[in-house]
Amino acid sequence: MERAFWLREPGHGEIRAVELPRPGPDDVLVRTLYSAVSRGTEALVFRGEVPASQHQAMRAPFQEGEFPGPVKYGYLNVGVVEEGPERLRGRTVFCLYPHQTAYVVPASAVTVVPDAVPAARAVLTGTVETAVNAVWDAAPMLGDRIAVIGAGMVGASVAALLARFPATRVQLVDVDPTRAELAKALELDFALPADALGDCDLVVHASASEAGLARALELAAPEGVVVELSWYGDRAVRVPLGEWFHSRRLVLRGSQVGVVSPGRAGRRGYAERLVTAMELLTDARFDAMIPGECGFDELPAALPRLIRGELPGPCLRVRYDAH
């Protein structure tokens, strides 16, 4: 009998027994090595803040149950294929699956982790995939002056990718001064919001706060672009369009990983985007994104602590007995 983490109701998680179906000829049975929890999206789910209008859009690929609960939710999972097509047996794979000790999915739902990417780092694949889509939406240019506001999993990943563009000035901005350590590990410049450099050609906002969005608009140069990555759940957000927005002719653009960026949709699919993210994770600097880890049995107690900010960093890795 396998086990899975379920949100019984907002604020309360538990581990439940799961009986797996027998794999079909085109399925794989995956034994989980690691999963990961994002303090962003999963925090909204944990608090029961997914608006009713977005229940369908917010569904994870292998979610069970319904919002606000009971629901089995998650999308960062790495494991080893125990049964399935010969080409996949014994391979380490990534899947958009919730927190569960083992699972059966179609073979097409898993992506092989390259040998150069450790399984413990590969749990970031879904997050880096979101960052890849955001960079495609942002369309940076050589020499751009860029600010990324919000040093969570997605924001820090976006900043790390944007810093690879030649001659760019990239600054990671966050209200938490301890995030300067993460920025340093990613070889990025860091600033508190009040100290952030302005006159930016591009600002990416990922703090999920009104203050962060307002600061993003302030930092943008005339004709600048602000890409909004934040997901606010059921919270209403005021946007200060009466100050710099019109006089500077700013562009406010939404970005969301559920759709491949229109700039690439004709040439790239979801699978190719995922492979791109996996290739980027050969960079060991991404290890800094996951400062904390817990065992699977500890998850019901650790998740509330992560969301309350009592555990370090933007991400919690969950360790399973299989390895």
Backbone bond lengths (Angstrom), bond angles and torsions (degrees), N, CA, C in turn:
res aa  C-N    CA-C-N  psi(-1)  N-CA   C-N-CA  omega(-1)  CA-C   N-CA-C  phi
1 M - - - 1.466 - - 1.531 109.44 -
2 E 1.343 117.76 128.70 1.453 122.39 178.97 1.526 109.87 -92.06
3 R 1.339 116.39 173.49 1.465 121.47 -176.98 1.528 109.69 -133.60
4 A 1.335 114.70 148.68 1.465 121.03 -178.99 1.524 109.34 -138.37
5 F 1.330 115.59 151.38 1.464 121.38 174.64 1.521 109.17 -88.96
6 W 1.323 116.12 128.63 1.469 122.99 177.56 1.519 109.68 -122.85
7 L 1.323 115.72 142.71 1.459 120.91 167.46 1.530 106.54 -86.55
8 R 1.336 116.53 105.86 1.468 120.35 -177.64 1.523 111.18 -66.07
9 E 1.328 115.40 -41.83 1.462 124.26 176.63 1.519 105.85 -160.95
10 P 1.340 118.37 162.86 1.470 118.82 -178.64 1.526 111.66 -50.87
11 G 1.343 114.70 126.58 1.457 121.22 177.75 1.508 115.37 90.33
12 H 1.341 118.86 -4.21 1.461 120.78 -175.58 1.525 110.72 -138.19
13 G 1.343 115.89 114.44 1.451 121.43 178.56 1.514 111.18 -109.16
14 E 1.341 115.78 160.68 1.458 120.52 179.35 1.518 109.15 -155.06
15 I 1.328 116.11 161.47 1.458 121.94 176.93 1.518 108.86 -102.49
16 R 1.343 115.88 129.49 1.456 121.78 -177.74 1.531 110.28 -120.77
17 A 1.326 115.03 151.88 1.457 120.60 175.40 1.525 109.76 -73.89
18 V 1.337 115.26 145.67 1.474 121.73 -178.73 1.525 108.46 -134.80
19 E 1.316 116.77 133.95 1.460 121.56 173.62 1.521 108.41 -104.09
20 L 1.330 116.71 120.58 1.460 120.82 -175.97 1.525 111.18 -82.34
21 P 1.332 116.69 145.64 1.469 119.85 171.58 1.527 109.96 -73.98
22 R 1.311 116.82 160.24 1.458 120.00 174.50 1.533 109.06 -71.33
23 P 1.336 118.59 135.31 1.463 120.40 179.05 1.529 111.54 -65.21
24 G 1.325 116.06 137.81 1.449 121.33 173.52 1.521 110.09 -82.65
25 P 1.321 118.43 179.27 1.470 121.43 -177.34 1.529 113.65 -63.87
26 D 1.312 117.52 -22.94 1.462 120.61 -179.52 1.524 112.03 -108.98
27 D 1.341 116.58 17.25 1.463 121.64 -178.78 1.521 111.17 -107.89
28 V 1.330 115.00 167.38 1.462 122.00 171.52 1.523 108.97 -128.47
29 L 1.323 115.38 147.00 1.450 122.35 169.62 1.522 106.79 -104.52
30 V 1.325 116.33 118.72 1.464 122.00 -175.16 1.521 109.30 -111.64
31 R 1.331 116.34 129.23 1.460 122.65 172.98 1.522 108.15 -96.27
32 T 1.338 117.21 118.65 1.462 121.08 -172.50 1.526 112.25 -70.24
33 L 1.332 115.18 135.36 1.465 122.98 171.13 1.524 110.60 -97.70
34 Y 1.332 115.43 -49.25 1.461 121.88 -179.06 1.527 109.77 -144.33
35 S 1.308 116.18 149.13 1.458 121.97 161.90 1.520 106.43 -129.60
36 A 1.319 117.11 175.48 1.461 119.64 -179.38 1.519 109.87 -145.12
37 V 1.322 114.57 152.07 1.461 122.79 -179.89 1.516 108.68 -117.08
38 S 1.318 116.53 127.37 1.459 121.93 173.55 1.522 109.46 -90.32
39 R 1.330 116.16 134.55 1.466 119.92 177.83 1.531 111.49 -69.50
40 G 1.318 117.66 -11.65 1.456 120.73 -177.56 1.521 112.56 -85.67
41 T 1.340 116.54 -87.72 1.465 120.66 -174.44 1.519 112.44 -59.62
42 E 1.334 117.71 -45.78 1.462 119.20 -177.44 1.524 112.13 -67.49
43 A 1.325 116.99 -24.12 1.462 119.31 174.94 1.522 110.69 -66.95
44 L 1.337 116.94 -40.64 1.466 120.41 177.15 1.529 111.01 -62.56
45 V 1.328 115.38 -41.67 1.465 119.45 178.01 1.522 110.13 -64.41
46 F 1.328 116.88 -44.93 1.459 121.50 -177.48 1.529 111.41 -61.95
47 R 1.326 116.60 -36.35 1.469 120.10 -179.53 1.529 112.58 -85.08
48 G 1.319 117.82 -3.60 1.454 120.85 -179.49 1.511 113.43 73.46
49 E 1.343 117.65 35.35 1.457 121.80 -173.81 1.525 113.19 -106.97
50 V 1.322 117.62 17.92 1.470 119.87 174.80 1.526 107.76 -81.38
51 P 1.343 118.73 117.68 1.470 120.30 -177.54 1.523 111.43 -64.61
52 A 1.318 116.07 148.54 1.466 120.96 -177.59 1.523 111.83 -56.36
53 S 1.328 117.16 -34.24 1.460 120.56 -178.35 1.524 112.60 -67.69
54 Q 1.344 116.95 -17.00 1.457 121.20 -176.27 1.526 113.05 -111.78
55 H 1.327 117.28 9.64 1.465 119.46 -178.10 1.528 112.18 -58.15
56 Q 1.311 117.58 -40.38 1.459 120.12 -179.41 1.523 111.07 -74.58
57 A 1.322 117.09 -43.06 1.464 120.82 -178.90 1.520 112.01 -64.90
58 M 1.329 117.03 -30.24 1.459 121.43 -176.30 1.521 113.36 -88.38
59 R 1.311 118.60 -1.84 1.455 119.54 -179.26 1.527 111.35 -60.80
60 A 1.326 116.30 133.82 1.459 120.87 172.42 1.533 107.83 -76.77
61 P 1.343 118.33 155.23 1.468 120.61 -174.73 1.525 114.84 -54.46
62 F 1.342 118.13 -36.97 1.468 121.02 -177.93 1.529 111.17 -119.93
63 Q 1.300 115.52 30.77 1.463 121.13 177.06 1.525 111.04 -63.59
64 E 1.321 115.55 144.89 1.457 121.83 168.85 1.515 108.34 -123.19
65 G 1.325 117.16 149.41 1.452 120.70 -176.28 1.523 110.87 81.68
66 E 1.310 115.51 -177.41 1.460 121.37 -175.77 1.527 110.53 -131.03
67 F 1.323 115.54 152.99 1.471 120.53 173.30 1.520 109.15 -68.86
68 P 1.314 119.82 145.35 1.460 127.09 1.17 1.522 113.88 -84.62
69 G 1.335 119.38 -4.16 1.441 122.36 177.80 1.520 110.49 153.25
70 P 1.329 115.41 161.71 1.468 128.76 -0.93 1.535 110.66 -66.91
71 V 1.327 115.51 142.42 1.457 120.50 -178.49 1.527 109.32 -151.15
72 K 1.325 115.29 139.46 1.468 121.97 172.49 1.516 106.77 -102.88
73 Y 1.317 116.76 111.38 1.466 121.23 -169.56 1.529 109.95 -131.70
74 G 1.301 116.22 144.75 1.463 122.54 177.35 1.516 109.46 158.74
75 Y 1.341 116.25 161.91 1.471 118.34 -174.40 1.524 112.85 -156.47
76 L 1.334 117.99 18.46 1.459 121.22 178.97 1.523 107.89 -130.15
77 N 1.331 117.35 97.99 1.456 120.82 -172.75 1.522 110.00 -141.65
78 V 1.330 115.88 133.56 1.463 122.30 177.35 1.522 108.49 -128.37
79 G 1.335 116.58 131.99 1.459 120.16 -179.75 1.514 111.51 -152.77
80 V 1.327 115.20 -174.39 1.461 122.66 -179.90 1.528 108.84 -113.58
81 V 1.317 116.34 134.66 1.460 121.12 179.75 1.533 109.29 -75.95
82 E 1.341 116.02 117.84 1.465 120.83 178.58 1.527 112.21 -93.99
83 E 1.328 116.99 -33.52 1.465 121.49 177.58 1.520 108.40 -137.08
84 G 1.321 115.80 146.14 1.453 120.12 179.06 1.509 111.51 148.41
85 P 1.331 117.53 -168.68 1.467 121.18 178.76 1.527 110.89 -54.91
86 E 1.325 115.82 146.70 1.470 120.73 -175.19 1.522 112.20 -56.79
87 R 1.334 117.60 -35.50 1.466 120.65 -177.99 1.521 113.01 -65.27
88 L 1.347 116.86 -17.83 1.460 120.84 -177.08 1.525 113.57 -109.28
89 R 1.340 117.93 -19.22 1.467 119.55 -176.60 1.523 110.94 -60.27
90 G 1.341 114.59 129.30 1.458 120.66 -179.74 1.519 114.62 84.24
91 R 1.331 117.43 -4.90 1.467 120.43 -178.86 1.530 110.86 -86.41
92 T 1.310 115.21 147.67 1.463 121.40 173.02 1.521 108.40 -83.95
93 V 1.344 116.71 131.23 1.459 120.22 -173.98 1.527 110.57 -134.70
94 F 1.324 114.63 156.30 1.462 122.39 172.89 1.515 108.35 -105.53
95 C 1.352 115.68 142.89 1.461 120.20 177.59 1.528 109.15 -146.92
96 L 1.316 116.09 147.13 1.466 121.98 177.58 1.534 109.13 -81.93
97 Y 1.350 114.97 64.00 1.458 120.56 -174.01 1.530 110.10 -117.98
98 P 1.339 117.30 150.44 1.471 119.92 178.20 1.531 113.13 -67.01
99 H 1.321 115.57 -173.58 1.466 122.76 -176.63 1.530 109.22 -81.40
100 Q 1.346 116.56 104.11 1.464 121.06 -175.62 1.520 108.72 -153.73
101 T 1.313 117.28 145.17 1.464 120.92 -173.51 1.523 113.21 -66.73
102 A 1.328 117.85 -32.03 1.464 122.50 175.57 1.525 107.75 -158.62
103 Y 1.342 116.61 159.42 1.459 119.41 -176.39 1.524 110.31 -159.57
104 V 1.330 114.81 159.94 1.459 122.32 177.13 1.524 107.98 -116.92
105 V 1.331 116.54 126.19 1.461 122.21 179.00 1.528 108.53 -141.83
106 P 1.338 118.12 163.92 1.469 119.57 172.55 1.521 110.80 -59.13
107 A 1.317 116.89 143.61 1.466 120.43 179.35 1.526 111.64 -57.64
108 S 1.329 116.92 -29.27 1.464 120.95 179.88 1.525 112.77 -68.17
109 A 1.342 117.69 -13.06 1.471 121.18 -176.92 1.516 112.86 -88.57
110 V 1.332 118.32 -4.18 1.462 120.11 -179.16 1.525 109.98 -112.35
111 T 1.336 114.63 150.53 1.469 122.14 177.66 1.520 108.30 -121.41
112 V 1.308 116.93 127.56 1.464 120.48 -178.86 1.524 110.26 -67.47
113 V 1.327 115.74 133.15 1.457 121.77 178.15 1.531 108.39 -83.09
114 P 1.325 118.49 125.47 1.471 120.09 178.93 1.525 111.26 -60.24
115 D 1.324 116.36 152.28 1.459 120.65 179.69 1.524 112.24 -59.05
116 A 1.325 116.81 -27.80 1.467 120.83 -177.46 1.522 113.00 -78.68
117 V 1.334 118.36 -5.29 1.468 121.86 -179.20 1.531 108.87 -112.42
118 P 1.340 118.74 113.17 1.464 120.41 178.28 1.524 110.89 -61.93
119 A 1.328 116.29 146.65 1.464 120.78 -179.77 1.521 111.34 -57.93
120 A 1.328 117.01 -36.76 1.468 120.80 -178.25 1.520 111.74 -64.97
121 R 1.328 118.35 -27.35 1.471 122.38 178.14 1.525 111.08 -89.73
122 A 1.315 116.20 -27.27 1.461 120.61 -175.44 1.524 112.92 -64.47
123 V 1.345 118.65 -16.82 1.471 119.80 176.85 1.523 111.46 -63.40
124 L 1.330 118.12 -15.19 1.460 121.69 178.86 1.531 112.44 -82.27
125 T 1.325 117.78 -0.62 1.460 120.59 -173.56 1.520 112.30 -55.21
126 G 1.317 117.58 -46.40 1.468 120.06 -179.59 1.513 112.75 -63.08
127 T 1.334 116.58 -36.60 1.465 120.81 178.59 1.522 111.08 -68.66
128 V 1.319 116.46 -45.07 1.468 119.88 179.82 1.527 109.95 -67.91
129 E 1.330 117.60 -31.02 1.462 119.93 174.38 1.531 110.66 -61.90
130 T 1.332 116.77 -41.13 1.466 120.39 175.77 1.521 110.33 -61.28
131 A 1.335 116.29 -40.75 1.464 120.87 179.46 1.521 111.34 -65.70
132 V 1.333 116.81 -39.35 1.465 120.29 177.39 1.527 109.81 -59.72
133 N 1.332 116.70 -45.97 1.463 120.27 179.99 1.529 110.83 -62.66
134 A 1.333 116.14 -38.88 1.466 120.44 179.34 1.528 111.32 -64.55
135 V 1.325 116.71 -40.66 1.470 119.82 178.52 1.519 109.93 -66.56
136 W 1.330 117.71 -38.60 1.472 119.71 175.14 1.528 110.44 -61.31
137 D 1.331 117.02 -42.12 1.468 120.24 178.24 1.523 111.76 -66.57
138 A 1.334 116.54 -37.82 1.466 120.55 -176.38 1.528 112.38 -72.10
139 A 1.328 116.79 -30.76 1.475 122.49 178.53 1.528 112.16 50.66
140 P 1.327 119.14 58.88 1.464 121.32 -179.72 1.526 111.43 -66.06
141 M 1.335 114.82 159.62 1.461 120.87 178.77 1.518 109.40 -124.61
142 L 1.325 116.50 159.76 1.453 121.34 178.57 1.528 110.51 -54.41
143 G 1.305 116.16 135.06 1.452 120.57 175.52 1.513 114.83 81.22
144 D 1.334 118.46 4.88 1.464 120.45 -179.43 1.526 111.98 -63.62
145 R 1.335 113.84 147.55 1.473 121.41 170.82 1.523 106.12 -98.76
146 I 1.331 115.19 118.58 1.462 120.56 -167.98 1.524 111.08 -128.12
147 A 1.332 115.73 139.65 1.461 121.74 170.12 1.522 108.05 -123.35
148 V 1.329 116.21 139.55 1.463 122.24 172.86 1.521 106.60 -118.63
149 I 1.312 117.22 116.56 1.458 122.40 -176.22 1.525 109.26 -100.94
150 G 1.326 115.31 119.12 1.457 121.62 -177.00 1.511 110.68 109.53
151 A 1.345 116.98 105.32 1.459 121.42 -175.85 1.525 111.47 -99.12
152 G 1.340 116.01 41.33 1.455 120.15 172.04 1.514 109.80 -81.07
153 M 1.338 116.95 -165.06 1.457 120.53 -176.77 1.526 112.14 -59.38
154 V 1.329 116.55 -48.41 1.456 119.58 -176.53 1.524 111.16 -72.96
155 G 1.333 116.97 -47.30 1.456 119.92 -178.59 1.514 112.77 -58.90
156 A 1.327 116.64 -46.15 1.462 120.09 -179.77 1.527 110.69 -65.26
157 S 1.329 117.23 -37.77 1.471 119.90 178.29 1.523 111.32 -65.61
158 V 1.327 116.60 -42.40 1.467 120.50 178.01 1.526 110.49 -61.12
159 A 1.322 116.59 -45.95 1.470 120.25 179.98 1.523 111.00 -60.89
160 A 1.332 116.78 -41.15 1.464 120.05 -179.87 1.523 111.27 -62.83
161 L 1.332 116.96 -37.89 1.468 119.85 178.77 1.520 111.95 -73.25
162 L 1.327 117.06 -41.47 1.470 119.99 -179.74 1.526 111.69 -64.53
163 A 1.329 116.67 -31.03 1.472 120.02 -179.10 1.525 111.81 -67.01
164 R 1.331 117.82 -13.57 1.465 120.52 178.58 1.526 112.38 -77.99
165 F 1.341 117.08 -15.12 1.462 119.03 179.40 1.527 109.54 -73.61
166 P 1.334 117.96 132.49 1.470 120.60 -176.47 1.525 112.75 -61.40
167 A 1.314 114.80 142.50 1.476 124.05 171.64 1.517 113.62 64.63
168 T 1.333 117.87 15.77 1.458 119.46 177.93 1.529 110.68 -87.32
169 R 1.332 115.14 154.50 1.467 121.97 171.06 1.520 106.23 -109.89
170 V 1.323 116.27 111.05 1.460 120.94 -176.71 1.525 109.22 -117.78
171 Q 1.329 115.32 128.14 1.461 120.54 179.04 1.525 109.02 -127.07
172 L 1.332 115.94 130.06 1.466 122.23 176.57 1.527 107.70 -94.30
173 V 1.332 116.14 127.23 1.470 121.97 -171.77 1.523 109.34 -120.42
174 D 1.336 116.62 132.76 1.457 120.22 178.74 1.525 109.44 -156.48
175 V 1.345 115.27 152.00 1.467 119.70 179.16 1.518 111.89 -76.07
176 D 1.327 117.42 -17.59 1.465 122.24 -178.20 1.525 109.50 -92.06
177 P 1.336 118.43 110.71 1.468 119.55 -177.37 1.517 113.61 -64.20
178 T 1.342 118.15 -21.30 1.462 119.18 179.33 1.527 111.93 -69.73
179 R 1.333 117.18 -16.74 1.467 119.65 177.89 1.537 111.15 -70.83
180 A 1.324 116.85 -8.80 1.461 119.73 174.94 1.531 110.72 -61.65
181 E 1.333 117.43 -29.69 1.462 121.15 177.98 1.523 110.74 -66.90
182 L 1.326 116.01 -40.86 1.465 119.60 176.86 1.524 110.39 -64.40
183 A 1.326 116.52 -44.09 1.466 120.44 178.86 1.527 110.97 -59.27
184 K 1.316 116.27 -41.65 1.467 120.27 179.53 1.518 110.78 -62.99
185 A 1.340 116.75 -42.45 1.460 120.23 -179.76 1.527 111.33 -64.49
186 L 1.331 116.31 -31.46 1.466 121.30 178.36 1.525 112.04 -88.26
187 E 1.341 116.37 2.73 1.466 123.79 -179.99 1.521 111.17 61.32
188 L 1.338 115.19 46.26 1.458 122.30 179.71 1.523 110.23 -119.04
189 D 1.322 116.08 151.14 1.458 121.57 170.68 1.526 108.16 -74.35
190 F 1.334 117.24 145.54 1.464 122.25 -177.83 1.520 109.85 -127.66
191 A 1.333 115.17 147.65 1.466 120.01 175.87 1.518 109.65 -151.37
192 L 1.322 115.77 147.50 1.456 120.88 166.49 1.527 107.60 -73.34
193 P 1.339 118.59 157.11 1.476 120.03 -175.30 1.521 114.34 -52.83
194 A 1.330 117.78 -40.93 1.467 120.27 -177.65 1.519 112.37 -67.18
195 D 1.342 116.69 -23.70 1.463 120.98 -175.96 1.523 113.22 -102.06
196 A 1.322 117.78 2.08 1.459 121.01 -175.69 1.523 111.58 -65.78
197 L 1.320 115.97 144.73 1.456 121.96 178.52 1.523 110.12 -76.08
198 G 1.323 115.98 135.81 1.456 121.42 -178.54 1.513 112.64 -97.43
199 D 1.338 115.53 -159.21 1.456 122.72 -179.87 1.531 111.12 57.42
200 C 1.334 115.87 42.94 1.470 121.33 -174.59 1.530 111.18 -89.15
201 D 1.317 115.11 135.49 1.463 120.35 173.52 1.535 110.33 -71.48
202 L 1.328 115.43 -31.11 1.457 121.37 -176.14 1.526 109.02 -142.63
203 V 1.334 115.91 132.49 1.464 121.77 173.78 1.522 107.44 -127.96
204 V 1.330 116.38 128.27 1.456 121.70 175.91 1.521 107.43 -107.53
205 H 1.335 116.09 123.06 1.467 119.73 -178.02 1.525 110.18 -105.58
206 A 1.346 116.17 123.58 1.468 121.00 -178.19 1.521 111.98 -140.51
207 S 1.338 117.48 26.87 1.468 119.76 -177.66 1.524 113.46 -94.22
208 A 1.331 117.66 -10.13 1.472 122.75 -178.54 1.521 112.11 55.14
209 S 1.325 116.48 39.46 1.463 120.70 178.74 1.522 110.00 -137.12
210 E 1.323 116.71 148.51 1.465 121.00 176.47 1.520 111.23 -60.95
211 A 1.340 115.41 -42.18 1.461 119.61 -178.73 1.520 111.07 -62.70
212 G 1.332 116.12 -38.93 1.460 119.55 179.20 1.514 112.32 -65.54
213 L 1.328 116.90 -41.18 1.460 120.42 178.81 1.524 110.72 -66.27
214 A 1.322 116.46 -41.11 1.464 119.67 178.02 1.526 110.68 -61.54
215 R 1.335 116.29 -42.01 1.467 120.04 179.71 1.527 110.54 -66.65
216 A 1.342 117.14 -35.51 1.458 120.63 177.89 1.519 110.98 -59.43
217 L 1.331 116.78 -44.05 1.461 120.50 179.04 1.525 111.14 -66.44
218 E 1.325 116.91 -34.66 1.469 120.18 178.62 1.518 112.05 -67.39
219 L 1.330 117.32 -34.52 1.463 120.87 -175.11 1.522 113.43 -80.52
220 A 1.323 117.12 -15.81 1.463 120.52 -176.49 1.525 111.72 -74.35
221 A 1.322 115.80 136.98 1.463 122.29 176.85 1.527 109.42 -77.16
222 P 1.330 118.61 165.49 1.463 120.34 174.43 1.532 111.38 -51.60
223 E 1.335 116.80 135.22 1.461 124.58 -176.68 1.538 112.04 67.95
224 G 1.342 117.61 12.40 1.456 121.05 -179.03 1.526 112.55 -73.85
225 V 1.339 115.19 164.79 1.457 122.67 -178.30 1.528 109.49 -116.38
226 V 1.331 116.06 131.58 1.461 122.29 173.07 1.518 107.27 -112.34
227 V 1.326 116.98 119.79 1.458 122.20 177.82 1.520 108.51 -99.85
228 E 1.316 116.55 120.52 1.465 122.50 -177.33 1.523 110.00 -96.05
229 L 1.341 115.02 112.20 1.458 121.74 179.70 1.519 112.77 -103.39
230 S 1.312 117.61 -12.78 1.462 121.08 -172.97 1.515 112.30 -66.72
231 W 1.322 114.91 146.47 1.467 121.69 172.56 1.521 106.30 -116.46
232 Y 1.313 117.24 117.58 1.460 122.27 -171.89 1.527 113.64 -96.92
233 G 1.333 117.86 -2.31 1.452 119.33 -178.26 1.518 111.09 64.90
234 D 1.341 116.51 -130.79 1.464 119.82 -177.52 1.525 113.16 -95.60
235 R 1.337 117.26 13.32 1.461 120.20 179.71 1.524 111.39 -84.86
236 A 1.322 116.79 134.17 1.465 121.26 173.07 1.526 108.64 -79.14
237 V 1.319 116.85 140.30 1.467 121.67 -175.37 1.521 109.68 -125.20
238 R 1.319 116.06 130.13 1.468 121.00 175.91 1.523 109.42 -89.99
239 V 1.312 115.85 132.64 1.464 121.60 179.83 1.526 108.49 -111.73
240 P 1.344 119.44 121.26 1.467 121.74 -176.56 1.531 112.14 -78.39
241 L 1.312 115.87 80.27 1.459 120.28 -178.47 1.528 112.53 -87.44
242 G 1.333 117.74 0.56 1.456 119.83 -177.00 1.512 114.39 -89.87
243 E 1.339 117.86 -3.54 1.465 119.80 -177.52 1.529 110.90 -104.43
244 W 1.362 116.79 -93.46 1.453 119.32 -172.37 1.522 114.18 -87.47
245 F 1.305 117.87 -14.73 1.459 120.19 -168.60 1.530 112.22 -59.51
246 H 1.334 117.68 -50.73 1.467 119.84 -176.59 1.521 112.27 -79.61
247 S 1.327 117.24 -43.00 1.468 119.02 -175.68 1.524 111.97 -65.54
248 R 1.325 116.73 -29.56 1.470 119.82 178.27 1.535 112.34 -95.61
249 R 1.332 117.18 -1.03 1.463 121.60 178.90 1.533 110.76 54.76
250 L 1.321 115.72 51.56 1.457 120.88 -176.60 1.527 111.38 -80.12
251 V 1.314 115.04 156.85 1.462 122.65 175.06 1.526 108.07 -112.63
252 L 1.332 117.32 127.35 1.460 122.88 175.38 1.525 107.37 -111.28
253 R 1.327 115.96 114.40 1.466 121.31 -172.25 1.523 110.37 -119.43
254 G 1.316 117.44 131.58 1.462 121.57 176.21 1.514 110.97 -84.80
255 S 1.347 115.89 148.38 1.462 121.30 176.59 1.518 108.25 -139.19
256 Q 1.328 116.75 135.39 1.461 121.02 -178.35 1.517 109.01 -150.00
257 V 1.332 116.31 135.44 1.463 121.46 -171.27 1.524 112.91 -71.13
258 G 1.327 119.06 -15.33 1.454 121.23 -178.05 1.520 113.74 -63.78
259 V 1.323 117.37 -18.70 1.466 122.60 178.94 1.521 108.32 -127.80
260 V 1.334 117.19 132.46 1.463 119.70 175.55 1.516 108.64 -62.67
261 S 1.319 116.83 135.37 1.458 122.06 -178.05 1.526 111.09 -46.71
262 P 1.347 117.42 131.71 1.469 119.97 -179.59 1.528 113.26 -53.77
263 G 1.335 115.79 -28.30 1.458 118.63 179.41 1.514 113.86 -69.60
264 R 1.353 117.19 -13.30 1.463 121.49 -178.96 1.521 112.84 -125.66
265 A 1.329 117.35 -8.40 1.461 121.07 -170.61 1.523 112.89 -57.26
266 G 1.314 117.80 -32.63 1.452 119.50 -179.36 1.511 114.02 -76.15
267 R 1.353 116.55 -14.74 1.465 119.96 -175.19 1.522 113.58 -123.21
268 R 1.330 118.05 -13.98 1.458 121.64 -178.03 1.524 109.64 -131.53
269 G 1.322 116.20 138.46 1.453 121.72 175.08 1.516 110.21 -106.88
270 Y 1.335 116.02 -177.41 1.464 120.47 -178.52 1.528 110.97 -63.42
271 A 1.335 117.46 -41.46 1.461 120.56 -177.99 1.524 111.14 -63.55
272 E 1.319 117.04 -41.79 1.465 120.42 179.68 1.520 111.28 -66.98
273 R 1.336 116.42 -37.32 1.464 119.84 177.59 1.520 110.26 -63.71
274 L 1.326 117.02 -39.85 1.458 121.53 179.66 1.527 110.88 -66.15
275 V 1.320 117.13 -41.50 1.468 120.89 177.98 1.523 110.41 -63.55
276 T 1.326 117.58 -38.75 1.465 121.42 176.89 1.524 110.68 -59.60
277 A 1.334 116.02 -44.55 1.463 120.20 178.60 1.516 110.70 -61.65
278 M 1.324 117.37 -41.76 1.456 121.54 -179.78 1.531 110.94 -61.87
279 E 1.320 116.48 -42.04 1.461 120.43 179.38 1.528 111.57 -62.66
280 L 1.322 116.92 -36.94 1.458 120.84 179.98 1.525 111.73 -66.91
281 L 1.327 116.86 -25.26 1.457 120.64 -177.19 1.526 113.69 -77.99
282 T 1.314 117.83 5.17 1.462 119.08 169.03 1.524 110.94 -68.40
283 D 1.332 116.99 -14.69 1.467 123.09 178.89 1.529 109.47 -76.76
284 A 1.323 116.92 114.14 1.472 122.08 -176.28 1.522 112.84 -67.18
285 R 1.324 118.03 -14.45 1.461 119.24 179.02 1.519 112.18 -62.91
286 F 1.330 117.25 -23.57 1.460 119.96 179.61 1.529 112.46 -66.30
287 D 1.325 117.79 -15.61 1.464 119.78 177.77 1.529 111.89 -59.34
288 A 1.321 115.83 -27.07 1.466 119.99 -179.50 1.521 112.54 -65.67
289 M 1.325 117.37 -16.17 1.463 121.08 -179.41 1.521 112.24 -71.01
290 I 1.351 116.99 -18.45 1.462 120.27 -174.30 1.526 109.82 -123.26
291 P 1.328 118.06 81.29 1.462 119.61 -179.50 1.520 114.26 -80.98
292 G 1.344 117.53 -13.99 1.456 120.31 -174.68 1.513 112.75 -124.57
293 E 1.339 116.12 152.06 1.452 121.96 -179.21 1.522 109.20 -147.81
294 C 1.324 116.19 147.43 1.462 120.54 174.28 1.517 108.77 -140.41
295 G 1.332 116.72 162.58 1.446 121.11 173.62 1.519 110.11 -77.25
296 F 1.329 116.37 158.20 1.463 120.37 -178.43 1.526 111.25 -57.48
297 D 1.327 117.56 -42.45 1.463 120.56 -178.97 1.521 112.57 -65.12
298 E 1.326 116.50 -20.39 1.468 121.11 179.93 1.521 113.11 -86.69
299 L 1.327 117.86 -8.80 1.462 121.36 -172.05 1.528 113.76 -58.66
300 P 1.350 120.80 -42.58 1.469 118.68 -179.45 1.531 113.56 -58.45
301 A 1.330 117.49 -30.48 1.460 120.50 178.13 1.524 112.06 -88.66
302 A 1.351 117.10 -32.35 1.461 120.51 -175.78 1.518 113.09 -77.01
303 L 1.335 117.82 -34.26 1.465 120.39 -176.58 1.526 112.40 -60.45
304 P 1.334 120.30 -47.45 1.472 118.73 176.97 1.521 112.74 -59.89
305 R 1.324 117.27 -34.17 1.464 120.54 179.54 1.526 111.21 -68.27
306 L 1.338 117.02 -38.55 1.460 120.56 176.93 1.520 110.41 -62.37
307 I 1.313 116.69 -45.32 1.460 121.15 -176.44 1.518 111.56 -68.51
308 R 1.340 117.35 -32.13 1.469 120.64 176.65 1.521 112.67 -78.27
309 G 1.333 117.76 -3.87 1.459 121.10 179.71 1.506 114.15 82.84
310 E 1.339 117.95 16.13 1.457 121.29 -178.55 1.521 112.27 -85.39
311 L 1.334 117.15 -13.48 1.461 121.86 176.07 1.522 108.21 -109.54
312 P 1.334 118.14 146.51 1.468 120.67 -174.76 1.520 112.71 -72.62
313 G 1.344 114.32 152.61 1.452 120.99 169.68 1.513 114.75 80.16
314 P 1.337 115.61 172.16 1.470 121.38 -176.75 1.514 114.33 -86.61
315 C 1.345 117.78 -4.78 1.459 120.46 -171.02 1.521 110.18 -144.02
316 L 1.319 115.70 146.82 1.462 122.35 174.18 1.524 108.56 -121.37
317 R 1.322 115.69 124.43 1.466 120.19 176.51 1.530 108.67 -91.87
318 V 1.329 115.40 138.00 1.468 121.87 -179.84 1.516 108.24 -107.81
319 R 1.318 116.29 126.28 1.465 123.23 -175.94 1.535 109.33 -100.59
320 Y 1.342 116.38 136.13 1.453 121.95 179.97 1.528 110.03 -112.12
321 D 1.307 116.48 161.80 1.465 120.64 -175.89 1.512 113.75 -73.07
322 A 1.340 116.69 -14.35 1.461 120.13 -172.24 1.520 113.46 -61.33
323 H 1.329 117.65 -25.74 1.456 119.68 -177.70 1.521 111.79 -99.07
